[in-house]
Structure formats: structure tokens, C-alpha cells
Amino acid sequence: MTKPPKPGLQTLTDGAYAWLAPHASWGWSNAGLIVDGEESLLVDTLFDLALTDEMLRAMRKAERRAGTINTLVNTHANGDHCHGNELVRGARIIASTASAAEMNELPPQAMAAIMEAAAGMGKVGEYFLHCFGQFQFAGIRHTPPTATFDGHLDILVGDKPVHLIEVGPAHTRGDVLVHSPRDKSVFTGDILFIEGTPIMWQGPIANWIRACELIEAMDVEHIVPGHGPVTDKRGVAGVRQYLEYVRDQARIRYDAGMDALEAAKDIELREYSAWSDPERIAVNVDSLYREFSGSGATTDIFELFTRMAELAGFGTLPRQLPKA
């Protein structure tokens, strides 16, 4: 059962913590801390330096072993999980090889430039400001991983074993789960969006579904998603079922000859419409169409955001930025 969201630092066990964002929507990401002996491991940083600094201060106040973080694991390449890396000074920064390469493609400087230009970009610029206008990208120094791996990597935090499991490409090209068996905890990055709509930038969707099944099979009591509240196996099943439903519905419309945007508009989201950012269906269907066709061609990111802006009603209705 999904627990009511409580933003800030949450104790999972004596030695494991979750940092939960106040919202489940764009850019408001979660992170984690695993400690043992005199060592500590941070799972992800946040979208900008102010948010990451607030998180690190809270962790150091609650846990003396967080004063010096020995290891940082970035679960994937999206900036809301790695833009704060520069504040974790001296740590070994680990990511999958695929994630490390992907991080170079949209560094914080590029996000700052997009946001500066957004006001003159019409409805898609309005949507960018809605999604990302509350974050500060200027002045962030791109800080990539210092170590990479493929497949699996087993490490120790003090005497505590921690398993890094690459399950991508799925949400992105190199998604990683961070599993601490002794804490019965897993930090999933954006393999899980709880109370928010998953978005599949990469695929294939079968990998993402298998990743959910892997989590469902784990002996864990604390499941920390990339976005949204701490959850349990039923929350994982809900994400898996959304992916299966969208896959099946998109396939019907692909076979009927609908284009990807038409199909995204036509799919009835049923209970999933209550999740935040349901317009992400546009990206999910586009990725599925690419998979169905076997085409390696990707749709321009601005075109995808334009489709989401249209589905969300931007350019037709007055909007306000959500409050932090």
C-alpha cells in the first residue's frame, strides 16, 4: 500500500533513509541514503543546487555518517537525479555506462538556455515553464560519474552489501536499481513513478515491465520510487499494469493505422487519468510506435514536448506555475 506523502527526510531503517520531494511531478525527484559503520552512500542528487543543498543539510543533521559521503550512485541520466552532483565533493560517483554517456547530451547549461528562451517559444515554452520554471539551472557545473559499470555491480557500504542492478534501457538508456538487502530497501530511480505518470523516453517497454517484476520478486519492505511517496509491491504492480495497458492500447491503434499523436489522444486513461502529468501518454505512445515499427529514428524532443503541451491544454487556457 502506498503511504501518504511526507516531504523531506524519512527514516526507513536504522541505516537507510529516503528523501521525498513535495510533489510527484516534473523535476521533483526523490533520493536516498544508505549508511553503515563510518561510510555512506547517496542515491541520486536533485535538479538544482539549492534543492540538493537542502537535502544534504537534512541528511547531515539526522545522520552524522552523512557528513562525508563516500559514494554517490546516479540511477539514470535525467538532470533531476544528477544535477546536484557537484555538491557531493570527493565522492566516487557511479552510474551505468549508458547513463554516463547520456548525461552529456542535456547538461545543466543546455537546460538553462532552454529556460531562458522559453518565454518566446509559444505553447511549448509555456509548458516548459510550467514543468521546469521553479528550478534554477544557471551556474550548475556538469559533474559526470567517475566510475561506470554494466549489468551488475556489488559494493559495500561499511559492512553492508549493496547491489546495483542495471535494468535499462527502459525509462532511459541505463536505468539502475539500488538494492540494500540488509535494509530490505530498494531505490528504483524512475523505474517507478508513484501517483505520477511514467514516461518512457527510451524503451523497450518489455525491459521496464521486467524491471517491475524484478522489484516485485525482491524481499523488500521499503520501495523508494524516483517520484512520489514510498510504496509497496501493490504500487509496483500499478506501474507495471499501466505500462501493459498503454502497450496493448497503442498496439491496437498502430495496427489500425492511427498516427502516434492521434493514438495518444484516443487512448482512454481510465483510473490512470488521476495520476499527475497524464499527457506523458504522448511520449509513451511515440516510443511504442518506434518499437512496433522497428525504426531507430527518434522524434525531436521539442516535438514531443509540443504534443504533451497540446494534450495538457497549453496555448488554449490560462495557466499558473505550481507553487513549490
PyMOL commands that set and color helices and strands:
alter all, ss='L'
color gray80, all
select helices_A, chain A and resi 49-62+64-66+79-81+85-87+97-103+108-120+122-132+181-183+189-191+205-217+233-255+260-266+270-274+278-293+301-311
alter helices_A, ss='H'
color red, helices_A
select strands_A, chain A and resi 8-13+16-20+31-36+39-43+71-73+92-96+147-149+152-157+160-166+176-180+185-187+222-224
alter strands_A, ss='S'
color yellow, strands_A
deselect
rebuild
show_as cartoon
